[in-house]
Amino acid sequence: MTSWPSGMRGLAWGADYNPEQWPEHVWAEDVELMRRAGVNLVSVGIFSWALIERADGEYDFGWLDRVLDLLHEGGVRVDLATATASPPPWLTTAHPEMLPQRADGTRYSHGSRQEYCPSSPVYRAKAVALATALAQRYRDHPALAAWHVGNEYGCHVARCYCDVCAEAFREWLRHRHGDLDALNEAWATAFWSQHYTAWDQILPPRVTPTFGNPGHLLDFDRFCSDALLELYKAERDVLRATTPGVPVTTNFMVGWTFDALDYWAWAAEVDFVSNDHYTRSESAERHVELAMAADLTRGLAGGRPWLLMEHSTSAVNWQPRNIAKLPGEMRRHSFAHTARGADGTLFFQWRQSRAGAERYHSAMVPHAGTDTKVYREVCEVGAEYAKLDELLGSTVDASVAIVYDWQSRWLSGQQAHPTQDFSYQDTVFSLYRQLWAAGVTVDFVPPSADLSSYRLVVVPALYAVTDADAAGIADYVEGGGHVLVTYMSGLTDERGHVRLGGHPGAFRDLLGVRTEEFFPLREDEEVRLDDGGVATVWTELLRTAGAEVVSAYADGPLPGVPAVTRNRHGAGTAWYLACGLGDDGLRRLVDAVLERAGVPAAPGLEIVRRRGAGGAEAVSWLVAVNHEEHDVTLPATGVELLSGSRVDSSLVVPAGAVVVLREEV
């Protein structure tokens, strides 16, 4: 099975293409404008179910045949969707029981998208039938490069609480726990008289008088991620059987807010990882969050090529205030993804809709047409991508890893914790931001990863951790590695049961500390540290048990108590951050940890290196993105690929610009 869209000879550049929104006479113009813009890959048919299957079992492929033929004639490859992202009205009208249900019992109605229960046998059967029909129809079409299953699974309906899901959940629990005794132990049902004596007593975690059972909630999160994954796999398997040489993917949503799916599990089931990413337009750090999402997506891809399936040329339509991108910003965003391992960047969508819920979402061809900032920039970047064929399949250098865990994110986000002000994602981002500012490229890895190739591993809020994964991190340090662990780490096992004997539980011995009690801070409360740092959100009553105190609280509820510690463990070093350290203090801490770990810092410019096969002796490419308003000069030797210029000693990266240098040693 190939792991990249077939027939792609360069970096992918294109968009979702929705010709069904337009009269047929527009299609030829579309293909000509794509040719001008350098488009070589488009996703087609994502929301076309109602026009492909107009009634139960009655397929109309004629219009889609013509679209694919036109694209092939224009030299554009097709990532063909199974069109199952949203069921048509005739299906939900005939089977209203397939509509999803909220936790409060409200049944969703038809009228937007994703109106299906993930466990519905009706939806699954019809989706698989449509995928089968499409595979049989287009298995030999010369434009077919990849299959696009569904769309943004869980975006709107990540959790369904209907009776069909209740029965599927019970079956999932039987498989996971084996019997009720094991389930009762895992969920600690002795608390609040929740002991189950029959499987049919177990329901999804619907609306209850107060806090739900943490184990129940965690298992339901796991079940819902798995249920959607099984739905994807059902379509994928029929596509593989019919078109074994065509890779299959679906678009993830790795980014700031979406946390419904455990993408480590999902990544193993796609032939290549794809992601949709949109910046928070009002955030001054949107380019940093973009970099983090790209690095996390690369981690999911595990060194394989990955594709940015969607981003925006300018404003979106669904944020509170949809701010247009400034000139050059779309170019920088595209190259930042490419720098961090993407072998292609696509947009939603090709032509901006004139009607419908997303009519104000930007596109490659905007409402105003081709004589626009957006289309000119699209053509500029498309021409530049055409010069970068040699980057295909190269990998990204990184000597630092961040352990990222969706299940810890779920558990730490439940109610009834010491503070509502804690955020898993904020904790990860606060550390990532400092590494980014130091010019350090980061890999994201799961808790079970082999860490031996990294000089430094950062473990932010690894709330729930297995004994084996905790031991793996300790072994890495004992062998000479360096680790920085934050508060809210190691507190529970994989069931959510608190590890007794003092926090941080699984990491006490590694860190050489013991926490007696949490001391979360009041809203807007700040605590000073003796090194000038400031903490918010969180402090804890920490005692050292062999660790060295790096800094302590100067005031607040715990004056003199350690806030940051460092412990020698075997041949390595383990740091513990026991508070919500502010930006200035966190910057100093990260700089100190990097120095101790021997990781060189290069602040001032976003620089990432991609490397070809052959290890240290292989050709490498430096991609530099300048987000500043002033020029930056780098020492460099090689060829700048976008301009074709020879660089003999130094390279100027103009304000707001991008350079791609094939380096020479």
Beta strands, then each sheet from edge to edge (+ up, - down):
strand 1: 12-17
strand 2: 41-44
strand 3: 53-55
strand 4: 58-59
strand 5: 77-81
strand 6: 144-148
strand 7: 248-249
strand 8: 251-252
strand 9: 273-276
strand 10: 306-310
strand 11: 342-347
strand 12: 395-396
strand 13: 400-403
strand 14: 442-445
strand 15: 456-459
strand 16: 482-486
strand 17: 513-518
strand 18: 527-528
strand 19: 534-536
strand 20: 540-544
strand 21: 548-552
strand 22: 562-569
strand 23: 572-577
strand 24: 580-581
strand 25: 606-611
strand 26: 620-625
strand 27: 632-635
strand 28: 638-640
strand 29: 645-647
strand 30: 650-653
strand 31: 658-663
sheet 1: 7+ 6+ 5+ 2+ 1+ 11+ 10+ 9+ 8+
sheet 2: 3+ 4-
sheet 3: 12+ 25- 26+ 31- 28+ 29-
sheet 4: 14+ 13+ 15+ 16+ 23+ 22- 21+
sheet 5: 17+ 20-
sheet 6: 18+ 19- 24+
sheet 7: 27+ 30-
end
